[in-house]
Structures are given as C-alpha cells and as structure tokens.
Amino acid sequence: MYLLFGLTLIIGLASQWYVSHNLKKYSKVACSWNITGADMAYRMSRDKQIPGVGVNRGRQGQDFFDPRTNAVTLGPDSYGQTSITAVATAVHEMGHAEQYATGYTFMKIRSAMVPVVNLASNAWMIVFFLGIFIQSFDLVNIGILLFAAVMAFQLVTLPVEFDASRRGIGYLKACGMNQVEVAGAHKVLTACALTYVAAALSSALQLIYLLIVSRD
C-alpha cells in the first residue's frame, strides 16, 4: 500500500519537473519567424482551412480549446510571446480545433463522456468512503465504478492529446520551420503530453489501492 502511494508521488513529481524544465527552457528560445503564439494559431487556422476558430487571450496557465465556442484560449505567455514554447502551445491547441472540425473519433468520445465524468469525479470518493463507513459493499463497488469512469476518461484523453501534438508538429514541418526549432517544439509538447500519461498511471495505481481496500 505504501509502495503504491510512493509510486504515485514519484510519478507526479517527476512529470511536473520534466514539464516545468522544458517549458522554461524553450520559453527563453525565440522562434526565428518572430511570430507570436496567437499569430501562429491564426496562421494554422487559415492554412489548414479550419473554419471559424476564435483565438482568445486567457489568464496565466490557460491554454485550451473549447469545442462549445470553437475557440482556442492561450495564456499571456503563449498568446503574445514569440518563443518556441508559445508557438508549440498554439499549434497544439489549434490541433484540437482541427480534430473538432474533422470529427476526430476520440475527441467525440471524450466530449460525450464529459457530463458523466463531471459527476463521477465529484461523487466517487463520497460514495466509496460512505460505503466503507456503513459497511455497504454495494456502495463501495459503485464508488469504484465511478472512479473507473474517471480513469477511462483519462485514457481516452491520451490519443486526443498525442494526436493534437502530431497535427501541430506536422504543420510546423510543412511550413518549413527549421529542424532545430521543430525538435524544440516536439520536446515541449512531449513533456506536456507526459503529464496526461502520468495522471493515467497514477489513477491506475489508485484504482488498485481502492480494490485492495474494498477486498479487505
């Protein structure tokens, strides 16, 4: 049991360090095109003919695509800077916009799962520990199933994130960005993708823990 907690902690800390290291490193490396993340997002939208995608300036750490508004939001560093990190972040988020426009299967599955996962992520712990408290095996199992739904969402998220990065890096290559800068962008996006891998692994370990507790 302590081993599971230790592994979860190590995975989380290692992924956070790796992401932070690469984001900081390439945020200090200027793109030779002297183009901001926002301009790169607009350019990819135009060149890839992704219709009607908005590009908004968000708060620090807000880098995401919202299919409800068909808009990409970039944090201040990604929106207005000309670094490799900014450019990589922009094309990744625009990769999500392209997924939405083309009906990418895993994005549709992920979007369909959102309401269930929102409920499950808020309820699983209450149901699970209530079941333990009142010694209800049925409630314990329901809690585990709710947590498993959260983990399933994380697993579906993996191909969505990796594919968005693939689309973004493919676009940079097609535009003729030099290999050194493309390699830097690839490192940034790989580091970010690994956070999702780490989250899924941590959830798998936590699920094992819950199964052990329920059996006891």
Beta strands, then each sheet from edge to edge (+ up, - down):
strand 1: 54-57
strand 2: 64-66
strand 3: 71-74
sheet 1: 1+ 3+ 2-
end
